[in-house]
Amino acid sequence: MTHDDTAAAVIIGAKPPQSPAVPVRSIGEVPLSFWIGPKKIASIKLRVQNERWPIDPFDDRLPPPPALTMLPGDVAGVYRPSEPQAELGPALTRSDSMLRYVVSSYRRRFIDMAAGFDIYMAKFSGKTRSTLRRKIRNFEKTSDGRIDWRIYRRPAEMDEFHAFARAVSELTYQEKLFDAGIPADTAFLESMRSLAEADAVRGYILFLKGKPISYLYCPIEDGRVIYGFLGFDPAHAGLSAGTVLQMLALEQLFSEKRYRLFDFTEGEGAHKTLFSTELRLCANVFYLRPSLKNTSYVRLHLASQRMFNLADSVVAQSGLKAWLRRKIRGQVDQH
């Protein structure tokens, strides 16, 4: 496992002192989307103030309630994606001044990178470490005795990274079903170049016999490496290409000795659970004026979610859900 990265090392030791949390605020439209499984069937666009609060697994402070009376009259309320939570509460609560609607809640996961790669690896059980090493050895054996992977960090390298990443992304079920692959538009590519100018991005590609089969895209912000996009060619799912590339990338990132956290962002999954060391309970929350229109939107959305969750539970109990998931990911024998 070799690479030609030449980053300067800036050691981060103790965690920095906490400073008052300040959100990034902007006003715009946020969709309240209706889904049936992976298919979005409708969206209601709400004009809200978007508030992104900083998330730190070592900081248990909570944001104060928003003051809706301070907003312009044409703004329906406040939306807080990944708002830190002390505990899970009801999806919908109402007061005289606002509706609080939790669209989704999850454990946001992180890797504490301050201690170094060896200490990080020690957090795994002996069995898990053995499994990870075996996955890397199996990939190396399949790849003619070597692991071909590349790191992209400079502006001139971003076009090549993006082309390889898009070639993989087009094959993934995340893009086909959820439109969640790495973006293809020129604006995103330009943003990658700008981040590279500031040495604030890392891209990784894993190859198999000259063909890209997995990518990982990580922007960097304030000592935090962001889990932007990960994808792998489902034709090579048995090689655990995503896991192999994640391990290679983490070892390289730890070697730079300049990052405090690896942030897996919102949502949950086995991959994030496996690699993380810290977590913070978070939720995507709307705080809306208690108008009849807003109340109707929220109650309709909540009812649709409950109906789908009930149907999903019935399908899961029948075993059909697991079969559908395998079929979607291309793992069901078609012959």
LINGI-V454818 format. One record per residue. N is the residue number from 0. RES is the residue in one letter. SS is DSSP state (A for helix, B for strand, O for the rest). PHI is phi in whole degrees, 0 to 359 (NA if undefined). D_CENTER is the distance of its C-alpha to the mean C-alpha in Angstrom with 1 decimal. Layout:
n	res	ss	phi	d_center
N	RES	SS	PHI	D_CENTER
N	RES	SS	PHI	D_CENTER
This chain:
n	res	ss	phi	d_center
0	M	O	NA	25.9
1	T	O	229	26.8
2	H	O	204	25.5
3	D	O	250	27.2
4	D	O	292	24.9
5	T	O	231	27.1
6	A	O	294	25.0
7	A	O	288	27.0
8	A	O	264	26.3
9	V	O	232	25.9
10	I	O	286	25.9
11	I	O	253	24.1
12	G	O	259	25.9
13	A	O	295	26.0
14	K	O	293	23.3
15	P	O	292	24.2
16	P	O	296	26.0
17	Q	O	287	24.3
18	S	O	243	25.0
19	P	O	304	25.1
20	A	O	289	21.7
21	V	O	230	21.8
22	P	O	280	19.4
23	V	B	266	18.9
24	R	B	244	20.7
25	S	B	203	21.3
26	I	B	252	23.1
27	G	B	183	22.1
28	E	B	268	21.4
29	V	B	236	18.5
30	P	B	281	18.6
31	L	B	257	19.3
32	S	B	262	18.6
33	F	B	251	20.5
34	W	B	234	19.4
35	I	B	241	21.4
36	G	O	61	19.1
37	P	O	277	16.9
38	K	B	258	19.4
39	K	B	278	19.2
40	I	B	257	22.9
41	A	B	192	23.2
42	S	B	215	21.8
43	I	B	248	23.5
44	K	B	269	22.8
45	L	B	249	23.4
46	R	B	276	24.4
47	V	B	222	22.9
48	Q	B	270	22.3
49	N	B	274	18.5
50	E	B	240	18.1
51	R	B	257	15.1
52	W	O	270	16.1
53	P	O	295	15.2
54	I	O	246	13.5
55	D	O	221	15.2
56	P	O	293	15.6
57	F	O	260	19.2
58	D	O	236	20.1
59	D	O	265	21.0
60	R	O	291	22.3
61	L	O	245	21.4
62	P	O	295	21.7
63	P	O	288	25.0
64	P	O	300	25.6
65	P	O	287	25.6
66	A	O	256	29.1
67	L	A	293	29.2
68	T	A	293	32.8
69	M	A	273	31.8
70	L	O	274	29.9
71	P	O	301	31.7
72	G	O	296	33.4
73	D	O	271	31.5
74	V	O	258	28.1
75	A	O	286	27.3
76	G	B	163	25.3
77	V	B	235	22.2
78	Y	B	242	18.5
79	R	B	241	16.2
80	P	B	285	12.5
81	S	B	55	11.1
82	E	B	284	14.8
83	P	B	300	15.8
84	Q	O	233	18.1
85	A	O	275	21.1
86	E	O	197	21.3
87	L	O	281	20.7
88	G	O	234	23.3
89	P	O	294	24.5
90	A	O	295	22.4
91	L	B	228	25.1
92	T	B	229	27.6
93	R	B	225	30.2
94	S	O	231	32.5
95	D	O	295	35.2
96	S	O	257	32.9
97	M	O	196	29.5
98	L	B	259	27.3
99	R	B	247	24.2
100	Y	B	236	21.9
101	V	B	270	18.7
102	V	B	288	16.8
103	S	B	203	14.3
104	S	B	226	13.8
105	Y	B	193	11.6
106	R	B	265	11.5
107	R	B	277	8.9
108	R	B	249	9.3
109	F	B	219	10.6
110	I	B	247	13.1
111	D	B	282	16.3
112	M	O	260	17.5
113	A	O	289	20.9
114	A	O	272	22.9
115	G	O	108	22.6
116	F	A	292	21.6
117	D	A	297	24.6
118	I	A	292	24.0
119	Y	A	300	20.3
120	M	A	296	21.6
121	A	O	292	24.2
122	K	O	287	21.8
123	F	O	280	21.6
124	S	O	291	24.6
125	G	A	301	27.2
126	K	A	294	26.4
127	T	A	292	22.7
128	R	A	301	23.6
129	S	A	297	26.2
130	T	A	296	23.9
131	L	A	296	21.5
132	R	A	297	24.6
133	R	A	294	26.0
134	K	A	299	23.0
135	I	A	294	23.4
136	R	A	297	27.2
137	N	A	297	27.0
138	F	A	294	24.9
139	E	A	300	27.4
140	K	A	297	30.3
141	T	A	293	29.1
142	S	O	266	28.5
143	D	O	60	32.2
144	G	O	82	31.9
145	R	O	214	29.4
146	I	O	252	25.7
147	D	B	263	25.1
148	W	B	217	22.0
149	R	B	225	21.6
150	I	B	251	20.0
151	Y	B	237	19.8
152	R	O	214	20.0
153	R	O	258	23.0
154	P	A	306	23.6
155	A	A	291	25.9
156	E	A	266	23.4
157	M	A	292	20.6
158	D	A	297	22.5
159	E	A	295	22.9
160	F	A	302	19.3
161	H	A	298	18.2
162	A	A	296	21.0
163	F	A	294	20.1
164	A	A	296	16.4
165	R	A	295	17.6
166	A	A	299	20.1
167	V	A	283	17.7
168	S	A	302	15.2
169	E	O	298	18.2
170	L	O	267	18.8
171	T	O	277	15.6
172	Y	A	291	15.6
173	Q	A	300	12.2
174	E	A	284	14.1
175	K	A	294	17.3
176	L	A	260	16.4
177	F	A	248	13.4
178	D	O	54	13.8
179	A	O	245	10.1
180	G	O	278	11.4
181	I	O	295	11.7
182	P	O	301	14.1
183	A	O	261	17.8
184	D	O	284	19.5
185	T	A	296	21.6
186	A	A	298	20.1
187	F	A	293	16.8
188	L	A	298	18.9
189	E	A	295	20.9
190	S	A	294	18.1
191	M	A	297	17.2
192	R	A	297	20.8
193	S	A	297	21.1
194	L	A	297	18.4
195	A	A	296	20.2
196	E	A	301	23.4
197	A	O	263	22.2
198	D	O	52	20.9
199	A	O	237	17.4
200	V	B	202	15.4
201	R	B	226	15.3
202	G	B	240	15.1
203	Y	B	227	16.0
204	I	B	232	17.8
205	L	B	252	19.4
206	F	B	248	22.7
207	L	B	232	25.1
208	K	O	52	28.7
209	G	O	88	27.8
210	K	B	252	25.2
211	P	B	292	21.4
212	I	B	233	19.6
213	S	B	205	16.1
214	Y	B	222	14.0
215	L	B	220	11.2
216	Y	B	241	10.6
217	C	B	226	10.2
218	P	B	290	11.7
219	I	B	232	13.5
220	E	B	216	14.6
221	D	O	51	17.4
222	G	O	75	17.0
223	R	B	241	13.3
224	V	B	271	11.3
225	I	B	263	7.9
226	Y	O	284	5.5
227	G	O	280	5.9
228	F	B	217	7.0
229	L	B	227	8.7
230	G	B	207	11.6
231	F	B	215	15.1
232	D	O	291	18.4
233	P	A	297	19.2
234	A	A	295	22.8
235	H	A	243	22.0
236	A	A	300	19.9
237	G	A	294	22.7
238	L	A	270	22.2
239	S	O	53	18.7
240	A	A	300	17.8
241	G	A	297	14.0
242	T	A	293	15.0
243	V	A	300	17.8
244	L	A	293	15.9
245	Q	A	300	13.4
246	M	A	297	16.6
247	L	A	299	18.4
248	A	A	295	15.8
249	L	A	296	15.6
250	E	A	299	19.3
251	Q	A	293	19.7
252	L	A	295	17.5
253	F	A	300	19.5
254	S	A	295	22.6
255	E	A	288	22.1
256	K	O	54	22.7
257	R	O	223	21.2
258	Y	O	241	17.8
259	R	O	266	17.4
260	L	B	221	13.8
261	F	B	252	10.8
262	D	B	254	7.9
263	F	O	280	5.0
264	T	O	59	4.2
265	E	O	283	5.2
266	G	O	92	6.3
267	E	O	237	8.3
268	G	O	170	9.7
269	A	A	298	12.4
270	H	A	298	10.7
271	K	A	293	8.8
272	T	A	298	12.1
273	L	A	299	14.2
274	F	A	271	13.0
275	S	O	280	12.4
276	T	O	241	15.5
277	E	B	227	14.8
278	L	B	211	13.3
279	R	B	218	13.8
280	L	B	291	14.5
281	C	B	224	13.0
282	A	B	208	13.7
283	N	B	267	13.7
284	V	B	231	17.4
285	F	B	261	20.1
286	Y	B	245	23.4
287	L	B	241	26.0
288	R	O	299	29.7
289	P	O	279	31.5
290	S	O	282	33.1
291	L	A	297	34.2
292	K	A	296	31.9
293	N	A	297	28.8
294	T	A	298	29.9
295	S	A	295	30.5
296	Y	A	301	27.1
297	V	A	293	25.3
298	R	A	293	27.7
299	L	A	296	27.4
300	H	A	295	23.6
301	L	A	297	23.9
302	A	A	296	26.7
303	S	A	294	24.9
304	Q	A	295	21.9
305	R	A	295	24.5
306	M	A	295	26.4
307	F	A	294	23.5
308	N	A	298	22.4
309	L	A	295	26.1
310	A	A	297	26.4
311	D	A	297	23.3
312	S	A	295	24.9
313	V	A	296	28.1
314	V	A	296	26.6
315	A	A	296	24.8
316	Q	A	295	28.1
317	S	A	280	29.9
318	G	O	88	27.8
319	L	A	290	27.1
320	K	A	297	23.4
321	A	A	297	22.9
322	W	A	295	25.2
323	L	A	296	23.4
324	R	A	297	20.0
325	R	A	296	21.9
326	K	A	295	23.7
327	I	A	299	20.7
328	R	O	274	19.2
329	G	O	77	22.6
330	Q	O	251	23.8
331	V	O	259	26.8
332	D	O	294	30.1
333	Q	O	271	31.5
334	H	O	255	35.0
